[in-house]
Amino acid sequence: MAGRKYSIAKMANILKVTVSDEGNYEAVELRSDVPKYQQYASMTPEQIVSTLTLKQKAAQMMQPAIYNISESDMEINDYGSILSTFGCIDSDEWVSVVDSFQQAAINNMFYN
């Protein structure tokens, strides 16, 4: 069984990631001038995961507690989710805090 191979080339504002799995090539083009969430909307989960670095995959599997991280932590690490426990913040503040974390994830650099 052949292993998965990656090829990454950067030209201007385009980062082209080519993923090879047992001889089947699937090219995924990611543009650094287009927000990642817009590009991910047209990709399969397999294509999205194939473009992530090991660090990004690990961050997606983490779930830090809402009272233990900041917006800048989210922007730097782009965590997959945050844990919000009952009573750590009130319901009115919760909406604002979650919105700010979601915006920080969207503002995350295209690649860390």
Backbone as JSON Lines, residues from 0, in Angstrom:
{"i":0,"aa":"M","n":[0.84,-1.17,0.0],"ca":[0.0,0.0,0.0],"c":[0.89,1.24,0.0]}
{"i":1,"aa":"A","n":[0.69,2.08,-0.94],"ca":[1.5,3.3,-1.06],"c":[1.05,4.32,-0.02]}
{"i":2,"aa":"G","n":[2.0,5.13,0.44],"ca":[1.69,6.16,1.42],"c":[1.19,7.43,0.76]}
{"i":3,"aa":"R","n":[0.7,8.31,1.57],"ca":[0.22,9.59,1.08],"c":[1.39,10.53,0.92]}
{"i":4,"aa":"K","n":[1.43,11.26,-0.19],"ca":[2.51,12.2,-0.47],"c":[1.94,13.59,-0.67]}
{"i":5,"aa":"Y","n":[2.7,14.58,-0.21],"ca":[2.27,15.96,-0.3],"c":[3.27,16.76,-1.11]}
{"i":6,"aa":"S","n":[2.76,17.71,-1.86],"ca":[3.6,18.65,-2.58],"c":[2.99,20.03,-2.36]}
{"i":7,"aa":"I","n":[3.83,20.96,-1.92],"ca":[3.33,22.31,-1.66],"c":[4.16,23.3,-2.45]}
{"i":8,"aa":"A","n":[3.5,24.17,-3.2],"ca":[4.18,25.22,-3.97],"c":[3.47,26.53,-3.72]}
{"i":9,"aa":"K","n":[4.24,27.58,-3.49],"ca":[3.63,28.89,-3.26],"c":[4.06,29.82,-4.38]}
{"i":10,"aa":"M","n":[3.06,30.43,-5.03],"ca":[3.29,31.39,-6.09],"c":[2.35,32.56,-5.87]}
{"i":11,"aa":"A","n":[2.9,33.74,-5.74],"ca":[2.11,34.96,-5.5],"c":[1.15,34.74,-4.35]}
{"i":12,"aa":"N","n":[-0.15,34.87,-4.59],"ca":[-1.14,34.7,-3.54],"c":[-1.79,33.33,-3.52]}
{"i":13,"aa":"I","n":[-1.21,32.37,-4.23],"ca":[-1.81,31.05,-4.3],"c":[-0.87,30.04,-3.66]}
{"i":14,"aa":"L","n":[-1.41,29.27,-2.76],"ca":[-0.69,28.15,-2.18],"c":[-1.35,26.91,-2.75]}
{"i":15,"aa":"K","n":[-0.63,26.15,-3.54],"ca":[-1.2,24.97,-4.17],"c":[-0.71,23.74,-3.43]}
{"i":16,"aa":"V","n":[-1.64,23.0,-2.88],"ca":[-1.32,21.79,-2.16],"c":[-1.81,20.61,-2.99]}
{"i":17,"aa":"T","n":[-0.91,19.72,-3.35],"ca":[-1.28,18.53,-4.1],"c":[-1.14,17.32,-3.19]}
{"i":18,"aa":"V","n":[-2.18,16.53,-3.11],"ca":[-2.17,15.36,-2.25],"c":[-2.28,14.12,-3.13]}
{"i":19,"aa":"S","n":[-1.37,13.18,-2.91],"ca":[-1.37,11.94,-3.66],"c":[-1.66,10.79,-2.71]}
{"i":20,"aa":"D","n":[-2.64,10.0,-3.04],"ca":[-2.97,8.84,-2.22],"c":[-3.04,7.62,-3.13]}
{"i":21,"aa":"E","n":[-2.04,6.76,-3.04],"ca":[-1.95,5.55,-3.85],"c":[-2.07,5.84,-5.34]}
{"i":22,"aa":"G","n":[-1.38,6.86,-5.79],"ca":[-1.34,7.16,-7.21],"c":[-2.49,8.01,-7.71]}
{"i":23,"aa":"N","n":[-3.48,8.26,-6.89],"ca":[-4.6,9.12,-7.28],"c":[-4.27,10.53,-6.83]}
{"i":24,"aa":"Y","n":[-4.16,11.45,-7.77],"ca":[-3.78,12.81,-7.44],"c":[-5.0,13.7,-7.38]}
{"i":25,"aa":"E","n":[-5.04,14.48,-6.36],"ca":[-6.11,15.45,-6.21],"c":[-5.45,16.78,-5.85]}
{"i":26,"aa":"A","n":[-5.58,17.74,-6.71],"ca":[-4.97,19.05,-6.46],"c":[-5.96,19.97,-5.77]}
{"i":27,"aa":"V","n":[-5.52,20.58,-4.71],"ca":[-6.33,21.53,-3.97],"c":[-5.59,22.85,-3.98]}
{"i":28,"aa":"E","n":[-6.21,23.89,-4.49],"ca":[-5.58,25.2,-4.51],"c":[-6.19,26.07,-3.43]}
{"i":29,"aa":"L","n":[-5.32,26.58,-2.58],"ca":[-5.75,27.49,-1.52],"c":[-5.15,28.85,-1.8]}
{"i":30,"aa":"R","n":[-5.98,29.87,-1.74],"ca":[-5.51,31.23,-1.99],"c":[-5.38,31.97,-0.68]}
{"i":31,"aa":"S","n":[-4.25,32.64,-0.5],"ca":[-4.06,33.38,0.74],"c":[-4.78,34.72,0.73]}
{"i":32,"aa":"D","n":[-5.32,35.13,-0.41],"ca":[-6.04,36.4,-0.48],"c":[-7.56,36.22,-0.36]}
{"i":33,"aa":"V","n":[-8.01,34.98,-0.13],"ca":[-9.42,34.68,0.05],"c":[-9.57,34.02,1.42]}
{"i":34,"aa":"P","n":[-10.53,34.47,2.25],"ca":[-10.69,33.87,3.57],"c":[-10.85,32.36,3.49]}
{"i":35,"aa":"K","n":[-10.18,31.67,4.41],"ca":[-10.18,30.2,4.37],"c":[-11.57,29.61,4.52]}
{"i":36,"aa":"Y","n":[-12.45,30.22,5.33],"ca":[-13.78,29.65,5.5],"c":[-14.57,29.67,4.2]}
{"i":37,"aa":"Q","n":[-14.32,30.65,3.32],"ca":[-14.99,30.69,2.03],"c":[-14.47,29.58,1.12]}
{"i":38,"aa":"Q","n":[-13.19,29.31,1.18],"ca":[-12.63,28.25,0.36],"c":[-13.05,26.87,0.88]}
{"i":39,"aa":"Y","n":[-13.07,26.72,2.21],"ca":[-13.44,25.43,2.8],"c":[-14.88,25.06,2.47]}
{"i":40,"aa":"A","n":[-15.74,26.03,2.23],"ca":[-17.16,25.76,1.96],"c":[-17.35,24.88,0.73]}
{"i":41,"aa":"S","n":[-16.43,24.95,-0.22],"ca":[-16.57,24.15,-1.44],"c":[-15.69,22.91,-1.44]}
{"i":42,"aa":"M","n":[-15.03,22.61,-0.32],"ca":[-14.12,21.47,-0.24],"c":[-14.73,20.34,0.58]}
{"i":43,"aa":"T","n":[-14.29,19.13,0.32],"ca":[-14.7,17.98,1.14],"c":[-13.89,18.0,2.43]}
{"i":44,"aa":"P","n":[-14.37,17.33,3.47],"ca":[-13.58,17.26,4.71],"c":[-12.18,16.69,4.47]}
{"i":45,"aa":"E","n":[-12.06,15.7,3.59],"ca":[-10.77,15.1,3.29],"c":[-9.82,16.12,2.66]}
{"i":46,"aa":"Q","n":[-10.35,16.96,1.78],"ca":[-9.52,17.99,1.15],"c":[-9.06,19.02,2.18]}
{"i":47,"aa":"I","n":[-9.95,19.42,3.07],"ca":[-9.59,20.39,4.1],"c":[-8.5,19.83,4.99]}
{"i":48,"aa":"V","n":[-8.7,18.63,5.51],"ca":[-7.72,18.02,6.4],"c":[-6.38,17.81,5.69]}
{"i":49,"aa":"S","n":[-6.41,17.51,4.41],"ca":[-5.16,17.27,3.69],"c":[-4.31,18.53,3.57]}
{"i":50,"aa":"T","n":[-4.92,19.71,3.73],"ca":[-4.16,20.96,3.64],"c":[-3.61,21.43,4.99]}
{"i":51,"aa":"L","n":[-4.06,20.81,6.08],"ca":[-3.63,21.23,7.41],"c":[-2.27,20.65,7.77]}
{"i":52,"aa":"T","n":[-1.5,21.45,8.51],"ca":[-0.24,20.96,9.05],"c":[-0.55,20.11,10.28]}
{"i":53,"aa":"L","n":[0.43,19.39,10.78],"ca":[0.24,18.58,11.98],"c":[-0.17,19.46,13.16]}
{"i":54,"aa":"K","n":[0.44,20.62,13.28],"ca":[0.11,21.56,14.36],"c":[-1.36,21.99,14.26]}
{"i":55,"aa":"Q","n":[-1.82,22.27,13.05],"ca":[-3.21,22.69,12.86],"c":[-4.18,21.56,13.18]}
{"i":56,"aa":"K","n":[-3.82,20.33,12.79],"ca":[-4.67,19.18,13.1],"c":[-4.78,18.98,14.61]}
{"i":57,"aa":"A","n":[-3.66,19.11,15.32],"ca":[-3.67,18.96,16.77],"c":[-4.54,20.06,17.42]}
{"i":58,"aa":"A","n":[-4.42,21.29,16.94],"ca":[-5.21,22.4,17.49],"c":[-6.7,22.17,17.25]}
{"i":59,"aa":"Q","n":[-7.06,21.58,16.13],"ca":[-8.47,21.31,15.84],"c":[-9.06,20.28,16.8]}
{"i":60,"aa":"M","n":[-8.22,19.4,17.35],"ca":[-8.7,18.36,18.27],"c":[-8.74,18.84,19.72]}
{"i":61,"aa":"M","n":[-8.17,20.0,20.0],"ca":[-8.14,20.52,21.37],"c":[-9.43,21.29,21.68]}
{"i":62,"aa":"Q","n":[-9.78,21.31,22.96],"ca":[-10.95,22.06,23.4],"c":[-10.62,22.77,24.71]}
{"i":63,"aa":"P","n":[-9.94,23.91,24.61],"ca":[-9.61,24.65,25.84],"c":[-10.87,25.25,26.46]}
{"i":64,"aa":"A","n":[-10.81,25.45,27.77],"ca":[-11.95,26.04,28.49],"c":[-12.04,27.53,28.22]}
{"i":65,"aa":"I","n":[-13.25,28.02,28.08],"ca":[-13.5,29.42,27.73],"c":[-12.87,30.39,28.73]}
{"i":66,"aa":"Y","n":[-12.78,29.99,29.98],"ca":[-12.21,30.86,31.01],"c":[-10.69,30.76,31.09]}
{"i":67,"aa":"N","n":[-10.1,29.93,30.23],"ca":[-8.65,29.69,30.31],"c":[-7.89,30.14,29.06]}
{"i":68,"aa":"I","n":[-8.59,30.7,28.07],"ca":[-7.92,31.17,26.85],"c":[-8.41,32.57,26.5]}
{"i":69,"aa":"S","n":[-7.67,33.2,25.61],"ca":[-8.04,34.55,25.16],"c":[-8.34,34.51,23.66]}
{"i":70,"aa":"E","n":[-8.86,35.62,23.15],"ca":[-9.11,35.73,21.71],"c":[-7.82,35.58,20.93]}
{"i":71,"aa":"S","n":[-6.73,36.13,21.45],"ca":[-5.44,36.02,20.74],"c":[-4.97,34.57,20.7]}
{"i":72,"aa":"D","n":[-5.26,33.77,21.76],"ca":[-4.93,32.34,21.73],"c":[-5.69,31.66,20.58]}
{"i":73,"aa":"M","n":[-6.96,32.02,20.45],"ca":[-7.78,31.42,19.38],"c":[-7.26,31.83,18.01]}
{"i":74,"aa":"E","n":[-6.89,33.1,17.87],"ca":[-6.41,33.58,16.58],"c":[-5.09,32.91,16.19]}
{"i":75,"aa":"I","n":[-4.23,32.69,17.16],"ca":[-2.94,32.07,16.89],"c":[-3.09,30.57,16.62]}
{"i":76,"aa":"N","n":[-3.9,29.88,17.43],"ca":[-3.98,28.42,17.36],"c":[-5.15,27.88,16.58]}
{"i":77,"aa":"D","n":[-6.22,28.66,16.4],"ca":[-7.38,28.23,15.62],"c":[-7.93,26.9,16.14]}
{"i":78,"aa":"Y","n":[-8.26,26.88,17.44],"ca":[-8.79,25.66,18.06],"c":[-10.08,25.22,17.38]}
{"i":79,"aa":"G","n":[-10.37,23.93,17.44],"ca":[-11.57,23.4,16.82],"c":[-12.84,23.77,17.56]}
{"i":80,"aa":"S","n":[-12.73,23.96,18.88],"ca":[-13.89,24.33,19.68],"c":[-13.4,24.87,21.03]}
{"i":81,"aa":"I","n":[-14.33,25.41,21.79],"ca":[-14.0,25.85,23.14],"c":[-15.03,25.25,24.09]}
{"i":82,"aa":"L","n":[-14.6,24.93,25.3],"ca":[-15.47,24.37,26.31],"c":[-16.07,25.5,27.13]}
{"i":83,"aa":"S","n":[-17.37,25.54,27.19],"ca":[-18.07,26.56,27.95],"c":[-18.9,25.85,29.02]}
{"i":84,"aa":"T","n":[-18.47,25.95,30.26],"ca":[-19.17,25.26,31.34],"c":[-20.2,26.18,31.99]}
{"i":85,"aa":"F","n":[-21.22,25.58,32.57],"ca":[-22.3,26.31,33.22],"c":[-21.74,27.17,34.36]}
{"i":86,"aa":"G","n":[-22.11,28.44,34.36],"ca":[-21.75,29.31,35.45],"c":[-20.44,30.05,35.3]}
{"i":87,"aa":"C","n":[-19.63,29.74,34.27],"ca":[-18.35,30.44,34.15],"c":[-18.55,31.88,33.66]}
{"i":88,"aa":"I","n":[-19.58,32.12,32.87],"ca":[-19.97,33.46,32.45],"c":[-21.48,33.49,32.31]}
{"i":89,"aa":"D","n":[-22.09,34.68,32.41],"ca":[-23.55,34.73,32.3],"c":[-23.98,34.64,30.84]}
{"i":90,"aa":"S","n":[-25.25,34.4,30.61],"ca":[-25.76,34.13,29.26],"c":[-25.6,35.32,28.32]}
{"i":91,"aa":"D","n":[-25.77,36.54,28.82],"ca":[-25.61,37.71,27.96],"c":[-24.15,37.87,27.5]}
{"i":92,"aa":"E","n":[-23.24,37.64,28.42],"ca":[-21.82,37.74,28.08],"c":[-21.38,36.59,27.18]}
{"i":93,"aa":"W","n":[-22.0,35.41,27.34],"ca":[-21.63,34.23,26.57],"c":[-21.73,34.48,25.07]}
{"i":94,"aa":"V","n":[-22.82,35.1,24.62],"ca":[-23.02,35.37,23.2],"c":[-21.89,36.25,22.66]}
{"i":95,"aa":"S","n":[-21.57,37.28,23.39],"ca":[-20.5,38.19,22.98],"c":[-19.14,37.49,22.94]}
{"i":96,"aa":"V","n":[-18.85,36.7,23.97],"ca":[-17.56,35.99,24.05],"c":[-17.43,34.98,22.92]}
{"i":97,"aa":"V","n":[-18.47,34.2,22.68],"ca":[-18.42,33.19,21.61],"c":[-18.26,33.87,20.25]}
{"i":98,"aa":"D","n":[-18.99,34.96,20.02],"ca":[-18.84,35.69,18.76],"c":[-17.4,36.19,18.58]}
{"i":99,"aa":"S","n":[-16.79,36.67,19.65],"ca":[-15.41,37.17,19.54],"c":[-14.43,36.04,19.26]}
{"i":100,"aa":"F","n":[-14.65,34.86,19.85],"ca":[-13.78,33.71,19.55],"c":[-13.96,33.25,18.11]}
{"i":101,"aa":"Q","n":[-15.19,33.25,17.62],"ca":[-15.43,32.86,16.23],"c":[-14.76,33.85,15.28]}
{"i":102,"aa":"Q","n":[-14.83,35.13,15.57],"ca":[-14.18,36.12,14.73],"c":[-12.66,35.96,14.78]}
{"i":103,"aa":"A","n":[-12.11,35.64,15.94],"ca":[-10.67,35.41,16.06],"c":[-10.24,34.21,15.23]}
{"i":104,"aa":"A","n":[-11.05,33.16,15.21],"ca":[-10.73,31.98,14.39],"c":[-10.74,32.34,12.9]}
{"i":105,"aa":"I","n":[-11.7,33.16,12.5],"ca":[-11.78,33.59,11.1],"c":[-10.57,34.47,10.74]}
{"i":106,"aa":"N","n":[-10.13,35.29,11.69],"ca":[-8.99,36.18,11.45],"c":[-7.65,35.46,11.49]}
{"i":107,"aa":"N","n":[-7.64,34.19,11.88],"ca":[-6.41,33.41,11.98],"c":[-5.62,33.5,10.7]}
{"i":108,"aa":"M","n":[-4.32,33.6,10.81],"ca":[-3.46,33.59,9.63],"c":[-3.76,32.33,8.83]}
{"i":109,"aa":"F","n":[-3.63,32.41,7.51],"ca":[-3.98,31.27,6.66],"c":[-3.18,30.05,7.05]}
{"i":110,"aa":"Y","n":[-1.92,30.21,7.29],"ca":[-1.07,29.12,7.77],"c":[-0.22,29.62,8.9]}
{"i":111,"aa":"N","n":[-0.16,28.88,9.99],"ca":[0.67,29.26,11.16],"c":[2.13,28.98,10.9]}
